[in-house]
Amino acid sequence: CMQNVKEILSQPSIKIGDKLDAYSIQSEVLSIQEKHLEEFITTLDVLQQLDVKFPPKRLVTFAILAELQRTKNAIRRMSNNDLISLPDMQDETRCKAMKL
C-alpha cells in the first residue's frame, strides 16, 4: 500500500489536488509510526501547495486565537437548527486539505 502511495506522490504529472488522498494515507502512516515532525512538515508543504495561507510565525498564536474568537461569536448567533442546516462545503480540495 505505501509503495503505491509513494509512486503516486512521486509523479509530477499528477496535480496536487489529485494526490490528497495519498497524502492523507501517508500522514496517517507517519502518525502511527510516531514520525510527527515528518508528518507535520509534509502536511505544511501540501497545504502551502494548495495555497493555504498561514500568518507569519510571530503572529500565529494571535491569529489563531483571533480566528477562534470570531468563529465562536458567529456560532453563538446561530441556533442548533441553523448549524444543522448549513450547506456542505463544496470545494472538494479544501475538504481533503482539512482532513490532513
N, C-alpha and C positions, 0 to 999 in steps of 0.2 A: 504494500500500500504506500509506504513512504517513498519507495523508488518511483512510483507513478507520480506522486506529488512533486518530487524533485525534478522529474522530467518536464512536467507542466510548467513549473516555476522557472526553469532554465530556458524556455523557448521565448525569444524576444518577439516573435511574430504574434504571440498571444497578448491581447490587451490586458492591462492591469485589472479592469473590471471583470474580465472573464477568468482571472486567476484567484478571485477572492475565496471561493470555496476551498481551493488548495491551500491558500494561506491560512484559512481558518483551521484546517486539519493540522497543518504544520504548527500552528500556535498551540493547539491542544496537546500535541505530542511533546512539544518543548516544555509545556507546563507540567505534564505528567513526569517528564524526565528531570524536573526541577531546574531547568535551564532558563530561569526567569529573565535574566539580563538579555540573553539572546532573543527570547520571545518579545521582550519589550522593544528592543532595537529594531527587530524585523517589523513589528506592528507599527511602530512610529514611522518607519520608512514607507510602508504600504500606505498609511494614512496621508503622508505627505505627497505621495504619487497620485492619490485621489484628490489632491488639492484641499485637504482638510487643514485649516489654518490653526496654529497654536500661538498664544501670546508669547512675547519674549520671556525668557527664563525668569527674570527678576519679577515679572508681573503674573506669573502663572497662578500662584495661590490667590492673589487678589481677584484675578479674572474668573477663576473657578468659583470662588465664594460669591462674587457679584452675580454671576450667571445662575448659580444655585438659588440665591435670594429672588432673582427675577422670576425664575421658574416656580418657586414656592408661592410667590404673590399671584401669579397667573392661575395656579391650581386652586388657590383659596377662593378665587372669584367664580369658580365653576362648581356646579352641583355634580353629584355622582352620575346622574344621567347624562350631563354634558360630557363628562370624561369618558363614559362608556360609549357614547355616540360619536366620539372623534373618529375621523376617517383614518384608514390605514395609510401609512407612508407609502407613496407610490414610487419613489426613487429606489429601485432595487439595489443599485450600487451603494447608496448611503445605508440602506438596511443591512447589507452584508458588512459594510465597514463598521457599523455599530456593534456587530457581533464579535468583531475582532477584539 
